[in-house]
Amino acid sequence: MKVVLFLCTGNYYRSRFAEELFNFRAPAKCPGWVAASRGVAVDLGGGNVGHIAVQTIQALQSRGVDFDPGFARAPRQLEIGDINAADHIVALKYSEHFPLMRDRFFSRLSRNDISRIEYWDIHDIDLMASEKALPLIEERLDDLMIRLREESDILL
């Protein structure tokens, strides 16, 4: 299986939504791929309540994802091994995540690692309501799944 890695700051809201929705849809839309997610700076999520955002849970359930918040894992901090294990990487917002990646991981990343991170422009909940942000992630996710499937088909 190939791995797409979704990154946000705290691995609590945006990246978790992308991971769960991708994994729910991947068997039909992007076979051979699985998603994981991590936070670039989980330590900055001190105000988060619980293991996953309520907005994420609600949005997943409204899309038919059988997600039980009682089994939600805690946010996970990004490590170099996660980057090495990923076949494709998406950071949810360039202006937020590129500086964090540069400041926290630059000395441990190769030029190849840096160039293979795809940046989207999805704001966190303090700048954009979840009713707008999560559908944008879903739209970008659908596009990504098409691209990954096409790339996999070309390699066959």
PAMI-750365 format. One record per residue (C-alpha): residue in one letter; z, x, y. Coordinates in steps of 0.1 Angstrom, whole numbers, plus 5000, padded with zeros to 4 digits. Each point is the difference from the previous one (the first is absolute). Last residue first. Layout:
BEGIN
AZXY;...
# end
This chain:
BEGIN
L485850104997;L500750185033;I498049755020;D502149714985;S503250175010;E498850045036;E498949645001;R503449894987;L501850215026;R497849865028;I500549644989;M503850054997;L500150165034;D498349705016;D502449764984;L502950225011;R498750005036;E500049625000;E503449984983;I501450255025;L498749795029;P501549684983;L503350195000;A499950105037;K499249665015;E502749774984;S502250314999;A500250005037;M498850325018;L501850265020;D503550004985;I498649894966;D498150334996;H496450035012;I497050024977;D497550265011;W498750164968;Y500050364991;E498250154970;I501750324987;R497550224982;S499650245029;I503750105001;D500150084963;N496850215002;R501450195029;S503050094978;L503349845005;R503450174997;S500250135036;F498849675013;F502549784982;R502749885024;D498650065034;R496349944992;M500749714976;L502249845027;P497450065027;F497349854978;H502249704991;E500649825033;S496750055018;Y498049974968;K501549684987;L500149884963;A499650334983;V497649984971;I499650264973;H497550024971;D500250194967;A503850035003;A502050244978;N500050295025;I501249775028;D502849864979;G501050364989;I500250095037;E502849755005;L500049665017;Q503449835002;R500449694979;P501349665013;A502449844975;R498549804971;A499549635000;F501449834969;G501949735018;P497149955023;D498049844971;F496350035007;D497649784981;V497150065024;G498349665008;R499050085035;S502949815015;Q502350214978;L498750325014;A500349885036;Q503649874995;I501150334984;T498450215027;Q501549795028;V503550044983;A499650375003;I500850214969;H503150184986;G502649825020;V500449995037;N498150265020;G501850135031;G500250364987;G496350034994;L499650345017;D501350184969;V497049864980;A497850235020;V496650034983;G500849704979;R498449954966;S497649774982;A498349994966;A496849824990;V498149994967;W496350044994;G497949984968;P498849655008;C499549925037;K499449635005;A501249834968;P502850244989;A500650115036;R501149675015;F503750014992;N500250375003;F498449995034;L502349725012;E503150194990;E498950345015;A498749855033;F503149795005;R502250304992;S498050225025;R500549745028;Y503749914996;Y502650234985;N498550334993;G501750135031;T497250175020;C496949884983;L497950144972;F497949844973;L499050224970;V496949914980;V500350124964;K497350044973;M500849894965;
# end
